[in-house]
Amino acid sequence: MGQSTRWTLTVSSDIDRRVRRFLAAAGRKGDLSRFVEEAVKSRLLELSLKSVPTYSRPSANDVEPAPTNDIDATVERDYGG
């Protein structure tokens, strides 16, 4: 964990009982600080991933045709003549 900082947290008594029961059943009684730190890290990662912009791959409709060297064919195609 490295250097530690002390937090004072307030949670509902229901959450307190559920977390302590979970830790005791998992054989990790007394690991409340570690549990909270892992939960905070997980939540921070989740929130930071939501803020990263996502880019979709271009579809065939988004891709412009490749430039052509045949000016006559381009003019005929685009302007009919």
Gaussian input, Z-matrix of N, CA and C with variables (Angstrom, degrees):
# hf/3-21g

backbone

0 1
 N
 C     1     B1
 C     2     B2     1     A1
 N     3     B3     2     A2     1     D1
 C     4     B4     3     A3     2     D2
 C     5     B5     4     A4     3     D3
 N     6     B6     5     A5     4     D4
 C     7     B7     6     A6     5     D5
 C     8     B8     7     A7     6     D6
 N     9     B9     8     A8     7     D7
 C    10    B10     9     A9     8     D8
 C    11    B11    10    A10     9     D9
 N    12    B12    11    A11    10    D10
 C    13    B13    12    A12    11    D11
 C    14    B14    13    A13    12    D12
 N    15    B15    14    A14    13    D13
 C    16    B16    15    A15    14    D14
 C    17    B17    16    A16    15    D15
 N    18    B18    17    A17    16    D16
 C    19    B19    18    A18    17    D17
 C    20    B20    19    A19    18    D18
 N    21    B21    20    A20    19    D19
 C    22    B22    21    A21    20    D20
 C    23    B23    22    A22    21    D21
 N    24    B24    23    A23    22    D22
 C    25    B25    24    A24    23    D23
 C    26    B26    25    A25    24    D24
 N    27    B27    26    A26    25    D25
 C    28    B28    27    A27    26    D26
 C    29    B29    28    A28    27    D27
 N    30    B30    29    A29    28    D28
 C    31    B31    30    A30    29    D29
 C    32    B32    31    A31    30    D30
 N    33    B33    32    A32    31    D31
 C    34    B34    33    A33    32    D32
 C    35    B35    34    A34    33    D33
 N    36    B36    35    A35    34    D34
 C    37    B37    36    A36    35    D35
 C    38    B38    37    A37    36    D36
 N    39    B39    38    A38    37    D37
 C    40    B40    39    A39    38    D38
 C    41    B41    40    A40    39    D39
 N    42    B42    41    A41    40    D40
 C    43    B43    42    A42    41    D41
 C    44    B44    43    A43    42    D42
 N    45    B45    44    A44    43    D43
 C    46    B46    45    A45    44    D44
 C    47    B47    46    A46    45    D45
 N    48    B48    47    A47    46    D46
 C    49    B49    48    A48    47    D47
 C    50    B50    49    A49    48    D48
 N    51    B51    50    A50    49    D49
 C    52    B52    51    A51    50    D50
 C    53    B53    52    A52    51    D51
 N    54    B54    53    A53    52    D52
 C    55    B55    54    A54    53    D53
 C    56    B56    55    A55    54    D54
 N    57    B57    56    A56    55    D55
 C    58    B58    57    A57    56    D56
 C    59    B59    58    A58    57    D57
 N    60    B60    59    A59    58    D58
 C    61    B61    60    A60    59    D59
 C    62    B62    61    A61    60    D60
 N    63    B63    62    A62    61    D61
 C    64    B64    63    A63    62    D62
 C    65    B65    64    A64    63    D63
 N    66    B66    65    A65    64    D64
 C    67    B67    66    A66    65    D65
 C    68    B68    67    A67    66    D66
 N    69    B69    68    A68    67    D67
 C    70    B70    69    A69    68    D68
 C    71    B71    70    A70    69    D69
 N    72    B72    71    A71    70    D70
 C    73    B73    72    A72    71    D71
 C    74    B74    73    A73    72    D72
 N    75    B75    74    A74    73    D73
 C    76    B76    75    A75    74    D74
 C    77    B77    76    A76    75    D75
 N    78    B78    77    A77    76    D76
 C    79    B79    78    A78    77    D77
 C    80    B80    79    A79    78    D78
 N    81    B81    80    A80    79    D79
 C    82    B82    81    A81    80    D80
 C    83    B83    82    A82    81    D81
 N    84    B84    83    A83    82    D82
 C    85    B85    84    A84    83    D83
 C    86    B86    85    A85    84    D84
 N    87    B87    86    A86    85    D85
 C    88    B88    87    A87    86    D86
 C    89    B89    88    A88    87    D87
 N    90    B90    89    A89    88    D88
 C    91    B91    90    A90    89    D89
 C    92    B92    91    A91    90    D90
 N    93    B93    92    A92    91    D91
 C    94    B94    93    A93    92    D92
 C    95    B95    94    A94    93    D93
 N    96    B96    95    A95    94    D94
 C    97    B97    96    A96    95    D95
 C    98    B98    97    A97    96    D96
 N    99    B99    98    A98    97    D97
 C   100   B100    99    A99    98    D98
 C   101   B101   100   A100    99    D99
 N   102   B102   101   A101   100   D100
 C   103   B103   102   A102   101   D101
 C   104   B104   103   A103   102   D102
 N   105   B105   104   A104   103   D103
 C   106   B106   105   A105   104   D104
 C   107   B107   106   A106   105   D105
 N   108   B108   107   A107   106   D106
 C   109   B109   108   A108   107   D107
 C   110   B110   109   A109   108   D108
 N   111   B111   110   A110   109   D109
 C   112   B112   111   A111   110   D110
 C   113   B113   112   A112   111   D111
 N   114   B114   113   A113   112   D112
 C   115   B115   114   A114   113   D113
 C   116   B116   115   A115   114   D114
 N   117   B117   116   A116   115   D115
 C   118   B118   117   A117   116   D116
 C   119   B119   118   A118   117   D117
 N   120   B120   119   A119   118   D118
 C   121   B121   120   A120   119   D119
 C   122   B122   121   A121   120   D120
 N   123   B123   122   A122   121   D121
 C   124   B124   123   A123   122   D122
 C   125   B125   124   A124   123   D123
 N   126   B126   125   A125   124   D124
 C   127   B127   126   A126   125   D125
 C   128   B128   127   A127   126   D126
 N   129   B129   128   A128   127   D127
 C   130   B130   129   A129   128   D128
 C   131   B131   130   A130   129   D129
 N   132   B132   131   A131   130   D130
 C   133   B133   132   A132   131   D131
 C   134   B134   133   A133   132   D132
 N   135   B135   134   A134   133   D133
 C   136   B136   135   A135   134   D134
 C   137   B137   136   A136   135   D135
 N   138   B138   137   A137   136   D136
 C   139   B139   138   A138   137   D137
 C   140   B140   139   A139   138   D138
 N   141   B141   140   A140   139   D139
 C   142   B142   141   A141   140   D140
 C   143   B143   142   A142   141   D141
 N   144   B144   143   A143   142   D142
 C   145   B145   144   A144   143   D143
 C   146   B146   145   A145   144   D144
 N   147   B147   146   A146   145   D145
 C   148   B148   147   A147   146   D146
 C   149   B149   148   A148   147   D147
 N   150   B150   149   A149   148   D148
 C   151   B151   150   A150   149   D149
 C   152   B152   151   A151   150   D150
 N   153   B153   152   A152   151   D151
 C   154   B154   153   A153   152   D152
 C   155   B155   154   A154   153   D153
 N   156   B156   155   A155   154   D154
 C   157   B157   156   A156   155   D155
 C   158   B158   157   A157   156   D156
 N   159   B159   158   A158   157   D157
 C   160   B160   159   A159   158   D158
 C   161   B161   160   A160   159   D159
 N   162   B162   161   A161   160   D160
 C   163   B163   162   A162   161   D161
 C   164   B164   163   A163   162   D162
 N   165   B165   164   A164   163   D163
 C   166   B166   165   A165   164   D164
 C   167   B167   166   A166   165   D165
 N   168   B168   167   A167   166   D166
 C   169   B169   168   A168   167   D167
 C   170   B170   169   A169   168   D168
 N   171   B171   170   A170   169   D169
 C   172   B172   171   A171   170   D170
 C   173   B173   172   A172   171   D171
 N   174   B174   173   A173   172   D172
 C   175   B175   174   A174   173   D173
 C   176   B176   175   A175   174   D174
 N   177   B177   176   A176   175   D175
 C   178   B178   177   A177   176   D176
 C   179   B179   178   A178   177   D177
 N   180   B180   179   A179   178   D178
 C   181   B181   180   A180   179   D179
 C   182   B182   181   A181   180   D180
 N   183   B183   182   A182   181   D181
 C   184   B184   183   A183   182   D182
 C   185   B185   184   A184   183   D183
 N   186   B186   185   A185   184   D184
 C   187   B187   186   A186   185   D185
 C   188   B188   187   A187   186   D186
 N   189   B189   188   A188   187   D187
 C   190   B190   189   A189   188   D188
 C   191   B191   190   A190   189   D189
 N   192   B192   191   A191   190   D190
 C   193   B193   192   A192   191   D191
 C   194   B194   193   A193   192   D192
 N   195   B195   194   A194   193   D193
 C   196   B196   195   A195   194   D194
 C   197   B197   196   A196   195   D195
 N   198   B198   197   A197   196   D196
 C   199   B199   198   A198   197   D197
 C   200   B200   199   A199   198   D198
 N   201   B201   200   A200   199   D199
 C   202   B202   201   A201   200   D200
 C   203   B203   202   A202   201   D201
 N   204   B204   203   A203   202   D202
 C   205   B205   204   A204   203   D203
 C   206   B206   205   A205   204   D204
 N   207   B207   206   A206   205   D205
 C   208   B208   207   A207   206   D206
 C   209   B209   208   A208   207   D207
 N   210   B210   209   A209   208   D208
 C   211   B211   210   A210   209   D209
 C   212   B212   211   A211   210   D210
 N   213   B213   212   A212   211   D211
 C   214   B214   213   A213   212   D212
 C   215   B215   214   A214   213   D213
 N   216   B216   215   A215   214   D214
 C   217   B217   216   A216   215   D215
 C   218   B218   217   A217   216   D216
 N   219   B219   218   A218   217   D217
 C   220   B220   219   A219   218   D218
 C   221   B221   220   A220   219   D219
 N   222   B222   221   A221   220   D220
 C   223   B223   222   A222   221   D221
 C   224   B224   223   A223   222   D222
 N   225   B225   224   A224   223   D223
 C   226   B226   225   A225   224   D224
 C   227   B227   226   A226   225   D225
 N   228   B228   227   A227   226   D226
 C   229   B229   228   A228   227   D227
 C   230   B230   229   A229   228   D228
 N   231   B231   230   A230   229   D229
 C   232   B232   231   A231   230   D230
 C   233   B233   232   A232   231   D231
 N   234   B234   233   A233   232   D232
 C   235   B235   234   A234   233   D233
 C   236   B236   235   A235   234   D234
 N   237   B237   236   A236   235   D235
 C   238   B238   237   A237   236   D236
 C   239   B239   238   A238   237   D237
 N   240   B240   239   A239   238   D238
 C   241   B241   240   A240   239   D239
 C   242   B242   241   A241   240   D240

   B1=1.4365
   B2=1.5238
   B3=1.2901
   B4=1.4604
   B5=1.5096
   B6=1.3164
   B7=1.4551
   B8=1.5223
   B9=1.3184
   B10=1.4574
   B11=1.5173
   B12=1.3214
   B13=1.4544
   B14=1.5121
   B15=1.3054
   B16=1.4566
   B17=1.5195
   B18=1.3358
   B19=1.4661
   B20=1.5251
   B21=1.2988
   B22=1.4562
   B23=1.5131
   B24=1.3205
   B25=1.4608
   B26=1.5160
   B27=1.3094
   B28=1.4513
   B29=1.5158
   B30=1.3309
   B31=1.4618
   B32=1.5189
   B33=1.3098
   B34=1.4725
   B35=1.5231
   B36=1.3281
   B37=1.4648
   B38=1.5262
   B39=1.3319
   B40=1.4672
   B41=1.5328
   B42=1.3293
   B43=1.4752
   B44=1.5221
   B45=1.3248
   B46=1.4584
   B47=1.5244
   B48=1.3327
   B49=1.4704
   B50=1.5213
   B51=1.3410
   B52=1.4692
   B53=1.5221
   B54=1.3276
   B55=1.4719
   B56=1.5180
   B57=1.3131
   B58=1.4701
   B59=1.5283
   B60=1.3438
   B61=1.4630
   B62=1.5297
   B63=1.3368
   B64=1.4698
   B65=1.5290
   B66=1.3227
   B67=1.4648
   B68=1.5250
   B69=1.3200
   B70=1.4675
   B71=1.5285
   B72=1.3433
   B73=1.4678
   B74=1.5206
   B75=1.3302
   B76=1.4626
   B77=1.5256
   B78=1.3433
   B79=1.4633
   B80=1.5172
   B81=1.3048
   B82=1.4680
   B83=1.5273
   B84=1.3125
   B85=1.4567
   B86=1.5249
   B87=1.3183
   B88=1.4601
   B89=1.5148
   B90=1.3268
   B91=1.4701
   B92=1.5266
   B93=1.3183
   B94=1.4576
   B95=1.5289
   B96=1.3085
   B97=1.4697
   B98=1.5203
   B99=1.3027
   B100=1.4606
   B101=1.5315
   B102=1.3513
   B103=1.4596
   B104=1.5263
   B105=1.3283
   B106=1.4685
   B107=1.5217
   B108=1.3206
   B109=1.4624
   B110=1.5322
   B111=1.3358
   B112=1.4672
   B113=1.5252
   B114=1.3278
   B115=1.4650
   B116=1.5268
   B117=1.3201
   B118=1.4696
   B119=1.5260
   B120=1.3271
   B121=1.4681
   B122=1.5223
   B123=1.3232
   B124=1.4591
   B125=1.5221
   B126=1.3249
   B127=1.4695
   B128=1.5262
   B129=1.3179
   B130=1.4706
   B131=1.5209
   B132=1.3273
   B133=1.4596
   B134=1.5210
   B135=1.3271
   B136=1.4648
   B137=1.5335
   B138=1.3246
   B139=1.4660
   B140=1.5227
   B141=1.3267
   B142=1.4618
   B143=1.5230
   B144=1.3379
   B145=1.4586
   B146=1.5206
   B147=1.3358
   B148=1.4602
   B149=1.5230
   B150=1.3311
   B151=1.4594
   B152=1.5298
   B153=1.3285
   B154=1.4594
   B155=1.5281
   B156=1.3310
   B157=1.4705
   B158=1.5224
   B159=1.3036
   B160=1.4604
   B161=1.5168
   B162=1.2703
   B163=1.4568
   B164=1.5166
   B165=1.3116
   B166=1.4572
   B167=1.5220
   B168=1.2970
   B169=1.4533
   B170=1.5237
   B171=1.3154
   B172=1.4632
   B173=1.5256
   B174=1.3129
   B175=1.4565
   B176=1.5142
   B177=1.2976
   B178=1.4676
   B179=1.5255
   B180=1.3205
   B181=1.4650
   B182=1.5247
   B183=1.3323
   B184=1.4553
   B185=1.5241
   B186=1.3168
   B187=1.4585
   B188=1.5351
   B189=1.3163
   B190=1.4573
   B191=1.5263
   B192=1.3271
   B193=1.4612
   B194=1.5277
   B195=1.2972
   B196=1.4608
   B197=1.5233
   B198=1.3260
   B199=1.4660
   B200=1.5311
   B201=1.2948
   B202=1.4633
   B203=1.5187
   B204=1.2973
   B205=1.4607
   B206=1.5223
   B207=1.3161
   B208=1.4578
   B209=1.5284
   B210=1.3238
   B211=1.4612
   B212=1.5293
   B213=1.3217
   B214=1.4638
   B215=1.5315
   B216=1.3348
   B217=1.4599
   B218=1.5251
   B219=1.3132
   B220=1.4596
   B221=1.5199
   B222=1.3235
   B223=1.4548
   B224=1.5188
   B225=1.3354
   B226=1.4671
   B227=1.5164
   B228=1.3363
   B229=1.4631
   B230=1.5243
   B231=1.3409
   B232=1.4632
   B233=1.5280
   B234=1.3109
   B235=1.4496
   B236=1.5363
   B237=1.3048
   B238=1.4634
   B239=1.4935
   B240=1.2612
   B241=1.4340
   B242=1.4340
   A1=111.27
   A2=119.06
   A3=120.92
   A4=110.85
   A5=115.64
   A6=120.60
   A7=109.48
   A8=116.42
   A9=120.94
   A10=111.49
   A11=114.41
   A12=123.16
   A13=107.21
   A14=116.87
   A15=120.74
   A16=109.74
   A17=116.10
   A18=123.12
   A19=107.93
   A20=115.35
   A21=121.44
   A22=106.01
   A23=116.46
   A24=121.90
   A25=110.25
   A26=115.11
   A27=121.32
   A28=107.83
   A29=115.90
   A30=121.69
   A31=107.72
   A32=115.07
   A33=118.70
   A34=109.78
   A35=115.55
   A36=119.12
   A37=110.50
   A38=117.53
   A39=120.84
   A40=111.01
   A41=116.87
   A42=120.93
   A43=109.87
   A44=117.20
   A45=120.87
   A46=110.88
   A47=116.84
   A48=120.59
   A49=111.42
   A50=116.61
   A51=119.99
   A52=112.03
   A53=116.89
   A54=120.03
   A55=110.40
   A56=116.75
   A57=119.27
   A58=111.65
   A59=116.50
   A60=120.42
   A61=110.09
   A62=116.45
   A63=120.57
   A64=110.81
   A65=116.83
   A66=120.43
   A67=111.14
   A68=117.56
   A69=120.64
   A70=110.68
   A71=116.54
   A72=120.22
   A73=111.35
   A74=116.75
   A75=121.09
   A76=111.60
   A77=116.71
   A78=119.63
   A79=112.42
   A80=115.96
   A81=120.39
   A82=110.78
   A83=116.97
   A84=120.94
   A85=109.67
   A86=116.63
   A87=120.44
   A88=112.77
   A89=118.18
   A90=121.64
   A91=112.27
   A92=117.47
   A93=120.74
   A94=111.40
   A95=117.82
   A96=120.56
   A97=111.27
   A98=116.95
   A99=121.14
   A100=110.65
   A101=115.97
   A102=120.85
   A103=110.79
   A104=116.91
   A105=121.22
   A106=110.00
   A107=118.20
   A108=120.87
   A109=111.19
   A110=117.15
   A111=120.12
   A112=111.05
   A113=117.38
   A114=121.29
   A115=110.64
   A116=117.16
   A117=121.09
   A118=110.26
   A119=117.64
   A120=120.55
   A121=111.18
   A122=115.83
   A123=120.85
   A124=110.91
   A125=116.57
   A126=120.83
   A127=110.97
   A128=118.20
   A129=120.90
   A130=111.13
   A131=117.21
   A132=121.18
   A133=109.91
   A134=116.53
   A135=121.03
   A136=110.96
   A137=116.94
   A138=120.72
   A139=111.91
   A140=117.12
   A141=118.96
   A142=111.05
   A143=117.89
   A144=120.36
   A145=111.45
   A146=117.03
   A147=120.20
   A148=111.83
   A149=116.97
   A150=119.85
   A151=112.84
   A152=117.89
   A153=121.75
   A154=108.66
   A155=116.75
   A156=117.28
   A157=110.53
   A158=115.31
   A159=119.85
   A160=108.91
   A161=115.17
   A162=121.27
   A163=108.29
   A164=115.19
   A165=118.24
   A166=109.20
   A167=115.08
   A168=120.02
   A169=108.30
   A170=118.08
   A171=119.05
   A172=110.85
   A173=115.04
   A174=118.54
   A175=108.94
   A176=116.58
   A177=120.71
   A178=110.30
   A179=117.25
   A180=120.86
   A181=112.57
   A182=117.59
   A183=121.59
   A184=112.81
   A185=117.08
   A186=121.10
   A187=109.82
   A188=115.45
   A189=119.42
   A190=109.45
   A191=117.41
   A192=118.86
   A193=110.18
   A194=115.16
   A195=120.51
   A196=109.78
   A197=117.31
   A198=119.45
   A199=110.63
   A200=114.66
   A201=119.03
   A202=109.90
   A203=116.15
   A204=121.32
   A205=111.45
   A206=116.27
   A207=120.59
   A208=109.24
   A209=117.78
   A210=123.23
   A211=111.42
   A212=117.75
   A213=120.18
   A214=111.13
   A215=117.14
   A216=120.67
   A217=110.58
   A218=117.12
   A219=121.08
   A220=111.04
   A221=116.81
   A222=120.50
   A223=110.29
   A224=116.93
   A225=120.13
   A226=110.55
   A227=116.95
   A228=121.04
   A229=110.57
   A230=117.31
   A231=120.99
   A232=113.69
   A233=117.54
   A234=119.53
   A235=113.19
   A236=116.62
   A237=121.11
   A238=114.03
   A239=117.87
   A240=112.67
   A241=116.04
   D1=-17.88
   D2=-179.42
   D3=74.11
   D4=-150.72
   D5=178.84
   D6=-70.91
   D7=134.32
   D8=-174.74
   D9=-103.82
   D10=153.34
   D11=173.19
   D12=-126.74
   D13=137.61
   D14=-178.29
   D15=-85.91
   D16=131.72
   D17=176.49
   D18=-112.87
   D19=151.85
   D20=169.06
   D21=-116.41
   D22=116.32
   D23=-176.64
   D24=-116.48
   D25=149.35
   D26=173.88
   D27=-122.52
   D28=123.12
   D29=177.67
   D30=-131.17
   D31=163.82
   D32=177.94
   D33=-67.06
   D34=154.78
   D35=179.88
   D36=-64.57
   D37=-30.40
   D38=177.36
   D39=-62.77
   D40=-47.35
   D41=178.67
   D42=-63.21
   D43=-41.87
   D44=179.04
   D45=-57.76
   D46=-48.81
   D47=179.66
   D48=-62.59
   D49=-44.34
   D50=-177.44
   D51=-64.02
   D52=-42.96
   D53=-179.55
   D54=-67.07
   D55=-46.04
   D56=-179.12
   D57=-64.54
   D58=-36.99
   D59=176.94
   D60=-65.35
   D61=-43.01
   D62=178.49
   D63=-61.32
   D64=-47.28
   D65=-178.72
   D66=-63.49
   D67=-40.17
   D68=179.18
   D69=-65.40
   D70=-41.96
   D71=-179.82
   D72=-66.73
   D73=-31.03
   D74=-179.65
   D75=-84.75
   D76=0.54
   D77=-179.59
   D78=73.98
   D79=22.82
   D80=-178.30
   D81=-117.53
   D82=31.00
   D83=-179.45
   D84=-54.04
   D85=132.22
   D86=-179.34
   D87=93.39
   D88=-0.67
   D89=179.91
   D90=-97.19
   D91=30.10
   D92=-177.99
   D93=-60.15
   D94=-42.63
   D95=179.86
   D96=-62.12
   D97=-43.49
   D98=179.14
   D99=-64.47
   D100=-41.27
   D101=178.83
   D102=-60.93
   D103=-46.12
   D104=179.93
   D105=-63.96
   D106=-43.57
   D107=-179.46
   D108=-62.20
   D109=-43.30
   D110=177.99
   D111=-64.35
   D112=-39.56
   D113=179.63
   D114=-65.39
   D115=-41.26
   D116=179.61
   D117=-66.84
   D118=-43.00
   D119=177.60
   D120=-59.99
   D121=-44.43
   D122=-179.85
   D123=-62.03
   D124=-44.87
   D125=-179.07
   D126=-67.19
   D127=-39.91
   D128=177.69
   D129=-62.77
   D130=-41.08
   D131=177.74
   D132=-62.69
   D133=-45.79
   D134=179.73
   D135=-59.09
   D136=-44.85
   D137=-179.51
   D138=-68.51
   D139=-37.76
   D140=-179.11
   D141=-70.04
   D142=-34.16
   D143=177.54
   D144=-67.73
   D145=-31.51
   D146=177.59
   D147=-69.09
   D148=-25.48
   D149=-177.27
   D150=-89.48
   D151=-6.58
   D152=178.69
   D153=-80.33
   D154=126.81
   D155=179.89
   D156=-66.03
   D157=143.25
   D158=178.02
   D159=-110.32
   D160=145.93
   D161=-179.45
   D162=-122.22
   D163=131.57
   D164=177.87
   D165=-91.67
   D166=155.51
   D167=177.71
   D168=-72.52
   D169=142.56
   D170=179.06
   D171=-65.62
   D172=143.34
   D173=176.49
   D174=-89.88
   D175=172.97
   D176=179.63
   D177=-60.65
   D178=-30.04
   D179=179.90
   D180=-73.40
   D181=-22.20
   D182=-178.36
   D183=-85.84
   D184=-17.19
   D185=-173.98
   D186=-85.04
   D187=127.89
   D188=177.24
   D189=-76.63
   D190=148.32
   D191=178.32
   D192=-63.70
   D193=150.38
   D194=179.33
   D195=-64.96
   D196=143.13
   D197=178.99
   D198=-61.66
   D199=146.39
   D200=-179.47
   D201=-117.36
   D202=149.89
   D203=178.84
   D204=-90.36
   D205=-8.26
   D206=-177.70
   D207=-88.69
   D208=88.57
   D209=-175.91
   D210=-62.44
   D211=-40.27
   D212=-179.52
   D213=-60.55
   D214=-44.11
   D215=-179.89
   D216=-65.99
   D217=-36.90
   D218=179.18
   D219=-66.91
   D220=-44.97
   D221=179.19
   D222=-63.21
   D223=-43.10
   D224=179.91
   D225=-64.02
   D226=-42.06
   D227=-178.76
   D228=-66.04
   D229=-44.85
   D230=-174.03
   D231=-83.45
   D232=-31.69
   D233=-172.97
   D234=-121.27
   D235=0.34
   D236=176.68
   D237=67.45
   D238=32.23
   D239=178.25
   D240=175.19

